[in-house]
Amino acid sequence: MKIVYESKTGHTKKYAEMLAEKLKIDCIALQDYKQEQEDIIFLGWVFADQIKGYSKIKHRANVICTIAVGINPYSKENDEKLIQTNLVNTPFFYLPGGIDYTKLKGISKILLKLVIDQRIKENKPEDKEVIPIMKMGGSLVKEENLIPIMEYLTKK
Ligand SMILES: Cc1cc2nc3c(=O)[nH]c(=O)nc-3n(C[C@H](O)[C@H](O)[C@H](O)COP(=O)(O)O)c2cc1C
């Protein structure tokens, strides 16, 4: 079994590497992954509700668990939206990532700014923790966020 990930600015990669170390298995970026039909754990960053890379990998490998990394705060509704939009047919987990403005350019930066402006306007209480990160950049990546995933994988 391997961990395969798609990450734009490094937060998803960091989780993939942490998980690989805990599980003592290899991890590899989707762009470098050549093998087919083996068991994998997939992690992808969220872009406009799409789990990047998931549609490519799900036909090529036996995904035993899908992990989405985004900036939205955790909610059951957000999980359900991601599962439905991406037609996820495996156990699913969501992890909070982060924003790194030094690694974002062009259209991604512009799109993110539009999303953030909208969120600031909406002023939802659940966004309180993420708004400063959205504005200034920052990370919510923490090893302890992997606890439920480790529990699930070690019970399997
Ligand atoms: C253009 C753009 C769109 C995004 N859309 C979403 C989104 O729909 N939902 C979400 O939770 N996070 C969204 N994010 C936040 C990213 O998923 C978050 O920054 C993630 O941690 C990036 O992972 P990475 O560092 O591995 O690339 C978006 C980020 C960008 C740049």
The ligand as a Gaussian input file, in Angstrom:
#p B3LYP/6-31G(d) Opt

LIG

0 1
 C       -8.361000      28.924000      -6.240000
 C       -8.596000      28.217000      -4.950000
 C       -9.836000      27.676000      -4.680000
 C      -10.075000      27.008000      -3.469000
 N      -11.298000      26.462000      -3.236000
 C      -11.528000      25.834000      -2.051000
 C      -12.796000      25.238000      -1.775000
 O      -13.712000      25.215000      -2.588000
 N      -12.968000      24.663000      -0.561000
 C      -11.977000      24.609000       0.387000
 O      -12.198000      24.068000       1.478000
 N      -10.753000      25.151000       0.142000
 C      -10.516000      25.747000      -1.049000
 N       -9.279000      26.288000      -1.316000
 C       -8.234000      26.199000      -0.278000
 C       -7.246000      25.060000      -0.517000
 O       -7.902000      23.827000      -0.636000
 C       -6.248000      25.035000       0.652000
 O       -5.466000      26.176000       0.529000
 C       -5.408000      23.775000       0.686000
 O       -4.787000      23.682000       1.940000
 C       -4.344000      23.774000      -0.392000
 O       -3.593000      22.583000      -0.271000
 P       -2.118000      22.492000      -0.812000
 O       -1.268000      23.407000       0.002000
 O       -1.741000      21.065000      -0.642000
 O       -2.120000      22.892000      -2.260000
 C       -9.017000      26.912000      -2.509000
 C       -7.757000      27.465000      -2.803000
 C       -7.536000      28.089000      -4.017000
 C       -6.162000      28.656000      -4.291000

